[in-house]
Amino acid sequence: MPEERAQHGDEPRRPDVVELRVHGVSGADPTVILDRAQVRQVAGDDSGGFHRAARSDDAEPDGVTLEAYRWGDLPTGTVGRTIAMVFLLPFMLSNVAVWMRPTSRYRAAGVNVLCRLLALNLTVVYMVSVAGVALDLLAWRCLGAARCRPPFDMTAGLDGRQVGQRLAVLALLPIAAIAVLRLLGTRRAGPTGQALWAMEPLVRRLRVIHVAAALAVLDLVLLTARRAGGATFGTTLLLALNAAVLLACVGLLAAPGMIDRAATTRAVTWVARTVGVVAAGLSVATLVIVAADRRGWPPTAGLPGYGGIAGGALLGQMALLVLLSGVVLSHRGRVGGRSALPGGLGAAVLATIAVGLAGGLSAGLFYQTGELLGGYRDDGGPPLPYRWTLLAFFLHFVATALLCGVMTLVSRRGRQRAAAAIVARDFPVVPPEAVGRLRLAMKTVARARFTEWLGLLATTYAALAVIGLTTSLVGGTGREPEELARRLLRLPTGVVEMALNGGSYLIAALLFTLLVGGVFTYRTGWFRRHVGILWDLGTFWPRSAHPFAPPTYADRAVPELADRISHLAERHAGVLLCGHSHGSALLALALLRLPPQVCRRVALLTYGSPLDRLYARLFSAYLNEEMLRELGERVEWRWLNLWRDTDPVGGWIFSAHRPGDPPPDPADPASQVDRRLRDPADLLPAPGERSAPPIRGHHPGETDPDFRAAVHDLIERLRAAG
């Protein structure tokens, strides 16, 4: 245990109030959060800690002590860790998708199962693609059927070896690749003795299942190729046993609740470990049999049977994706009292993105590696399923770009009309010199209101999964994309070739962008603010679907916050919690962990908060109105939420309170929580000022008069309750 000072600082007991500020996604410097030139750390470590002003007397004139919690480095860490997360992106998205399950019990169970099967399929596709590079491109083509360009034609001195020996040795590459994934998945975001979610036992079971499935698929690739030269009892038996292992892995995830249910936890853990041990033993036996088998191999251009296995894996993920989209799109419900949205829609959308990335990166890896090795000289290119996947990726990209453009144009008039009404109520009298500022404010509000159209956009986007399923089914018939386009669509062959090359280049550009983004996210503040949001939101939820996804930082941040709040409440008159953006979600979860005696000395101020506008819609089974009301009751409704119409992320929690809206119900304390801030505060500069007040949007604005007024209001409530 670290010493007391490292955990809680060394401040004496004082009868004041502590204002604890928690920043949002993309990180923030403590000097910016506290608006102080120099700060000192009073608790935590370099990844996440609590900071105060550097001066010895850190209390403000009004008796309030400012403190900031910086957690921005918890989701990333080192540059190497951030770059590694780029390759885990499809796994991370599939993991977040499972937490977007709908509120309906039976649909939630169905979405849960489908998301976990999709996550398993992502591991299978990953293994198939790496096995294709190692076994098909290197062991079979470069060292045998079609000589690659030097020096790849003499890989590791295996060019003179027997085919089975080459395959067995190079099969160690995909085994090492899955071992690297397992290693990345076991790293934690930081030390914690009281995790927010007790998910580690589930993660261990999922990890064993995914590794077993990956090894079984690798064995199937090797044994299918060996059987093409003639079946033996040994290869047939191993093939059947590996297929049984793969079916057992699917069965463990397909039975609703089996892997989660407490009553069956011990039995499922034992079965999963047994399957893992059997899979490892079968892999050793497969490598030995393939390496020792000296019979002749069929003279084919590519590894026998590999195209069929790759096509089955890609077709399986598209079928699961369409089934998931059908489940969530078949039901509509109201979320948070706002516009109707399909329950679990976010799960379908994120699963679509994860599957598209996984399939595209797998096909791109094989295609670009083959071009690098020069392995496509005589055999016409990569396996047919990968060519169809490249075409599907290109078509999906074009369809998504067109969809976003059309949705922007279709929604523009409605957004502009709503923005004009909002601005007209805020500024009924506009001087001629302020017309330009008025138009800028109206445009900002119109852009921010695009968030209200995300439901329709997401619904349409989820339906695009049909593109991938269609191309996978057509590719399963064995027809070339060029042939089908020429016969059915009367398109020249060059058009399809351009689409295939375009898909390959798009994937390469995407991978390069993600890698560069991983470096700049850690090193550059601007990039961190705009791109690092993806990592912060993606690693917030624990691993419940894919065990190789990055570990959650909430397991450390939330208990650390709760522990600090409890400590401050014991040593001070009260604690005012100020959470901006995603920081409000961290504070909400921390408050739900606090005992009642601590909550009685706590007040909550949220601003730019997405708790209702986004999170209650996307994670409706967890962050919903019932949870928000419980939050208010815990702090005895000492809660204010500040929001602006110019903010595309944050919004009101319970009531909008726009000018002209009905007055709040005094009998409902929730109706008193929200305070709308006019943005900008004025169109013209104040007397003595050169410039007009800025348009804040999603900017926190802790020094704004409205923010300070809310702080003083809550501090008075704390002191009155104390």
Residue pairs with C-beta under 8 A, 6 or more apart in sequence:
4 10
6 43
7 43
7 563
7 567
8 42
8 43
8 564
8 567
9 42
9 43
9 50
9 52
10 42
11 42
11 58
11 65
11 571
13 571
13 572
14 59
14 65
14 571
14 572
15 572
15 573
16 59
16 63
16 64
16 65
16 572
16 573
17 63
17 64
17 65
17 572
17 573
17 574
17 575
17 576
17 715
17 718
17 719
18 64
18 65
18 66
18 67
18 568
18 572
18 574
18 575
18 576
19 64
19 65
19 66
19 67
19 576
19 578
19 711
19 715
20 50
20 67
20 68
20 69
20 564
20 565
20 568
20 575
20 576
20 577
20 578
21 33
21 34
21 66
21 67
21 68
21 69
21 578
21 579
21 580
21 583
21 702
22 68
22 69
22 71
22 561
22 577
22 578
22 579
22 580
22 583
22 584
22 586
22 587
23 33
23 68
23 69
23 70
23 71
23 72
23 580
23 581
23 583
23 700
24 579
24 580
24 581
24 582
24 583
24 584
24 608
24 700
25 532
25 533
25 536
25 537
25 581
25 582
26 72
26 528
26 529
26 530
26 532
26 533
26 536
27 70
27 72
27 73
27 525
27 528
27 529
27 532
27 536
28 70
28 72
29 70
30 39
30 41
30 51
30 68
30 70
31 37
31 38
31 39
33 51
33 68
33 70
33 702
34 51
34 52
34 53
34 66
34 67
34 68
35 702
35 703
36 53
36 54
36 66
37 54
38 53
38 54
38 55
39 51
39 52
39 53
39 54
39 68
40 51
40 52
40 53
40 54
41 49
41 50
41 51
42 49
42 50
42 51
42 52
42 67
43 49
43 50
43 564
44 50
44 69
44 70
44 560
45 190
46 73
47 73
47 74
47 77
47 189
47 190
48 69
48 70
48 71
48 72
48 73
48 74
48 190
48 553
48 556
48 557
48 560
49 69
49 70
50 67
50 68
50 69
50 70
50 564
51 67
51 68
51 69
51 70
52 58
52 65
52 66
52 67
52 68
53 66
58 65
58 66
59 65
60 66
62 712
62 715
64 576
64 711
64 715
65 572
67 568
69 560
69 561
69 564
69 583
71 553
71 557
71 586
72 528
72 532
72 536
74 189
74 190
74 553
74 556
74 557
75 189
75 532
75 535
75 536
75 538
75 539
75 540
75 550
75 553
76 82
76 85
76 521
76 522
76 532
76 535
77 189
78 522
79 518
79 519
79 522
79 523
81 187
82 518
82 519
82 521
82 522
82 535
83 515
83 518
83 519
84 184
85 92
85 518
85 535
85 539
85 550
86 511
86 514
86 515
86 517
86 518
88 181
88 184
88 548
88 549
88 550
89 354
89 357
89 514
89 538
90 122
90 354
90 355
90 357
90 358
90 361
91 119
91 122
91 123
91 354
91 546
91 548
91 549
92 538
92 539
92 546
92 549
92 550
93 350
93 351
93 353
93 354
93 357
93 538
94 115
94 118
94 119
94 122
94 350
94 351
94 354
94 545
94 546
94 549
95 119
95 538
95 541
95 543
95 544
95 545
95 546
95 549
96 350
96 537
96 538
96 541
97 115
97 118
97 346
97 347
97 348
97 350
97 351
97 354
97 545
98 111
98 112
98 115
98 116
98 119
98 347
98 544
98 545
99 541
99 544
99 619
99 621
99 622
100 111
100 344
100 345
100 346
100 347
100 350
100 618
100 619
101 107
101 108
101 111
101 112
101 115
101 344
101 347
101 621
102 108
102 111
102 328
102 331
102 333
102 342
102 343
102 344
102 620
102 621
103 333
103 343
103 620
103 621
103 624
104 331
104 333
104 343
107 327
107 328
107 331
107 343
107 344
108 344
108 621
109 256
109 257
110 256
110 327
111 324
111 327
111 328
111 344
111 347
112 256
113 253
113 254
113 255
113 256
114 320
114 323
114 324
114 327
115 324
115 347
115 351
115 545
116 206
116 253
116 259
116 545
117 250
117 253
117 254
117 320
118 317
118 320
118 321
118 324
118 351
118 354
118 355
118 545
119 210
119 545
119 546
120 209
120 210
120 213
120 249
120 250
120 253
121 313
121 316
121 317
121 320
122 317
122 354
122 355
122 358
122 546
123 178
123 181
123 210
123 213
123 214
123 546
123 548
124 213
124 214
124 217
124 313
124 316
125 313
125 314
125 317
125 358
125 359
125 362
126 177
126 178
126 181
126 214
126 358
126 362
127 174
127 177
127 178
127 214
127 217
127 218
128 217
128 221
128 309
128 310
128 313
128 362
129 310
129 361
129 362
129 363
129 365
129 366
130 173
130 174
130 177
130 365
131 171
131 174
131 217
131 218
131 221
131 306
132 303
132 306
132 310
132 366
132 383
133 173
133 365
133 366
133 369
134 170
134 171
134 173
134 174
135 167
135 170
135 171
135 174
135 221
135 222
135 225
135 303
135 306
136 302
136 303
136 306
136 366
136 383
137 148
137 366
137 369
137 370
137 373
137 375
138 152
138 155
138 170
138 173
138 373
139 158
139 163
139 166
139 167
139 169
139 170
139 303
140 163
140 166
140 167
140 225
140 302
140 303
141 148
141 301
141 302
141 370
141 373
141 375
141 379
142 148
142 152
142 153
142 155
142 373
142 375
143 153
143 155
143 158
143 159
143 161
143 166
144 163
144 166
145 299
145 300
145 301
145 302
145 378
145 379
146 301
146 375
146 376
146 377
146 378
146 379
147 153
148 373
148 374
148 375
149 373
149 374
152 373
152 374
153 159
155 170
156 169
156 170
158 165
158 166
158 169
158 170
161 169
162 294
163 297
164 226
164 290
164 291
164 292
164 293
164 294
164 297
165 291
167 222
167 225
167 290
167 291
168 222
168 287
168 288
168 290
168 291
169 291
171 218
171 222
171 287
171 290
174 214
174 218
175 215
175 218
175 283
178 211
178 214
178 215
181 548
182 207
182 211
182 548
184 548
184 550
185 203
185 207
185 543
185 547
185 548
185 549
185 551
186 207
187 551
188 551
188 555
189 539
189 551
189 552
189 553
189 555
189 556
190 553
190 556
191 556
192 555
192 556
192 559
192 560
193 559
194 559
194 563
195 555
195 559
196 542
196 552
196 554
196 555
196 558
196 559
196 589
196 593
197 542
197 552
197 554
197 555
199 542
199 543
199 544
199 552
201 265
201 269
202 259
202 260
202 543
202 544
203 542
203 543
203 547
204 269
204 547
205 259
205 268
205 269
205 272
206 259
206 543
206 545
206 546
206 547
207 547
207 548
208 272
208 273
208 275
208 276
209 249
209 252
209 253
209 272
209 275
209 276
210 249
210 546
210 547
210 548
211 276
211 279
212 245
212 248
212 249
212 272
212 275
212 276
212 278
212 279
212 280
213 245
213 246
213 249
213 250
213 279
215 245
215 279
215 280
215 282
215 283
216 242
216 243
216 245
216 246
216 249
216 279
216 282
217 246
217 309
217 313
218 283
219 238
219 239
219 242
219 282
219 283
219 286
220 239
220 242
220 243
220 246
220 309
221 303
221 305
221 306
221 309
222 286
222 287
222 290
223 235
223 238
223 239
223 242
223 286
223 290
224 239
224 304
224 305
224 306
224 308
224 309
225 297
225 303
225 304
225 305
225 306
226 235
226 289
226 290
226 293
227 235
227 236
227 239
227 305
228 297
228 298
228 300
228 304
228 305
229 295
229 296
229 297
229 298
229 304
230 295
232 293
234 289
235 289
235 293
238 282
238 285
238 286
238 289
241 278
241 282
242 279
242 282
242 286
245 275
245 278
245 279
245 282
248 271
248 275
249 275
252 258
252 259
252 268
252 271
252 272
252 275
253 259
258 264
258 268
259 268
297 304
298 304
301 378
301 379
301 380
302 379
302 383
306 383
307 383
307 384
307 385
310 383
310 385
310 386
311 383
311 384
311 385
311 472
311 475
311 476
314 359
314 362
314 385
314 388
314 389
314 472
314 475
315 385
315 469
315 472
315 473
315 475
315 476
317 355
317 358
317 359
318 355
318 465
318 468
318 469
318 472
319 469
319 472
321 348
321 351
321 352
321 355
321 465
321 468
321 469
322 465
322 466
322 469
324 347
324 348
324 351
325 348
325 351
325 352
325 462
325 463
325 465
327 344
328 342
328 343
328 344
328 345
328 347
328 348
328 462
329 342
329 345
329 348
329 459
329 462
329 463
330 342
331 342
331 343
331 344
332 340
332 341
332 342
332 343
333 340
333 341
333 342
333 343
334 340
334 341
335 341
335 343
335 616
335 617
335 620
335 624
336 612
336 616
336 617
336 620
336 624
336 625
337 625
338 617
339 452
339 455
341 455
341 617
342 348
342 455
342 459
343 620
345 455
345 458
345 459
345 462
346 458
346 617
346 618
346 619
348 458
348 462
348 465
349 458
349 461
349 462
352 461
352 462
352 464
352 465
355 465
355 468
356 393
356 396
356 468
357 510
359 389
359 392
359 393
359 468
360 389
360 390
360 393
360 503
360 506
360 507
360 510
361 507
361 510
361 511
362 386
362 389
363 382
363 386
363 387
363 389
363 390
363 393
363 503
363 504
363 507
364 390
364 503
364 504
364 507
364 508
364 511
366 382
366 383
366 386
367 381
367 382
367 386
367 390
367 504
368 504
368 507
368 508
370 376
370 381
370 382
376 382
381 387
384 475
384 478
384 480
385 472
385 475
385 476
387 475
387 480
387 481
387 500
388 471
388 472
388 474
388 475
388 481
389 471
389 472
389 475
390 499
390 500
390 503
390 504
390 507
391 471
391 481
391 496
391 499
391 500
391 503
392 467
392 468
392 471
392 472
392 503
393 503
393 506
393 507
394 499
394 500
394 502
394 503
394 506
395 467
395 471
395 499
396 464
396 467
396 468
397 503
397 506
399 464
399 467
400 461
400 464
403 457
403 460
403 461
403 464
404 457
407 453
407 456
407 457
407 460
408 450
411 450
411 453
412 446
415 446
415 447
415 449
415 450
415 453
416 442
416 446
418 445
418 446
418 449
419 442
419 443
419 445
419 446
419 449
419 645
420 442
422 445
422 645
422 658
423 438
423 441
423 442
423 445
425 658
425 659
425 660
426 441
426 659
426 678
427 434
427 438
427 441
427 683
430 438
430 683
431 683
431 684
433 684
434 683
434 684
434 692
437 680
437 683
437 684
437 692
438 683
440 695
441 646
441 679
441 680
441 683
441 695
444 646
444 679
444 695
444 697
445 645
445 646
447 648
448 645
448 646
448 647
448 648
448 697
449 645
450 648
451 613
451 614
451 648
451 649
455 617
474 484
475 481
481 496
481 499
481 500
482 493
482 496
482 497
485 491
485 493
485 495
485 496
486 492
486 493
517 527
517 531
520 527
520 528
520 531
521 527
521 528
521 531
521 532
521 535
522 528
535 550
536 582
537 582
538 550
539 549
539 550
539 551
539 552
539 553
540 552
540 553
540 554
540 582
540 585
541 552
541 554
542 551
542 552
542 554
542 555
543 549
543 551
543 552
554 586
554 589
557 586
558 586
558 589
558 590
558 593
559 590
559 593
561 586
561 587
561 590
562 590
562 591
562 593
562 594
565 575
565 577
565 590
565 591
565 594
565 598
565 602
566 594
566 595
566 598
568 575
569 575
569 598
569 601
569 602
573 601
573 718
573 719
573 722
574 601
574 602
574 603
574 715
574 718
574 719
574 721
574 722
575 601
575 602
575 603
576 602
576 603
576 604
576 605
576 711
576 714
576 715
576 718
577 587
577 591
577 602
577 603
577 604
577 605
578 605
578 606
578 607
578 702
578 711
579 585
579 586
579 587
579 588
579 604
579 605
579 606
579 607
579 609
580 606
580 607
580 608
580 609
580 700
581 608
581 609
581 610
581 649
581 650
581 698
581 700
582 610
584 606
584 607
584 608
584 609
584 610
584 611
585 609
585 610
585 611
585 615
585 623
587 604
587 606
588 611
588 623
588 627
588 628
588 631
591 599
591 602
591 604
591 631
591 634
591 635
592 627
592 630
592 631
592 634
594 602
594 634
596 634
599 634
599 635
599 636
600 636
600 721
601 718
601 721
601 722
602 635
602 638
602 718
603 635
603 638
603 639
603 714
603 715
603 717
603 718
604 631
604 635
604 638
604 639
604 640
604 714
605 639
605 640
605 641
605 642
605 710
605 711
605 714
606 639
606 640
606 641
606 642
606 653
607 641
607 642
607 643
607 650
607 700
607 701
607 707
608 642
608 643
608 644
608 647
608 649
608 650
608 698
608 699
608 700
609 641
609 643
609 650
609 651
609 653
610 649
610 650
610 651
611 623
611 628
611 653
612 625
612 628
612 651
612 652
612 653
612 654
613 649
613 650
613 651
613 652
614 649
615 623
616 623
616 624
616 625
616 628
628 653
628 654
628 670
629 670
631 639
632 639
632 669
632 670
632 673
636 721
637 669
637 670
637 672
637 673
638 714
638 717
638 718
638 721
639 673
640 673
640 674
640 675
640 710
640 713
640 714
641 652
641 653
641 673
641 674
641 675
642 675
642 677
642 706
642 707
642 710
643 650
643 651
643 652
643 674
643 675
643 676
643 677
644 650
644 676
644 677
644 678
644 679
644 696
644 697
645 658
645 676
645 679
646 679
646 695
646 696
646 697
647 679
647 696
647 697
647 698
648 697
648 698
649 698
650 698
652 674
652 676
653 670
653 673
653 674
654 670
654 671
654 673
654 674
655 661
655 664
655 670
655 671
655 673
655 674
656 674
656 676
657 664
657 674
657 675
657 676
658 676
664 671
664 672
665 671
666 672
675 706
675 710
677 696
677 704
677 706
679 695
679 696
679 697
680 692
680 693
680 694
680 695
680 696
681 693
681 704
681 705
681 706
682 692
682 693
683 692
684 692
685 691
685 692
685 693
686 693
696 704
701 707
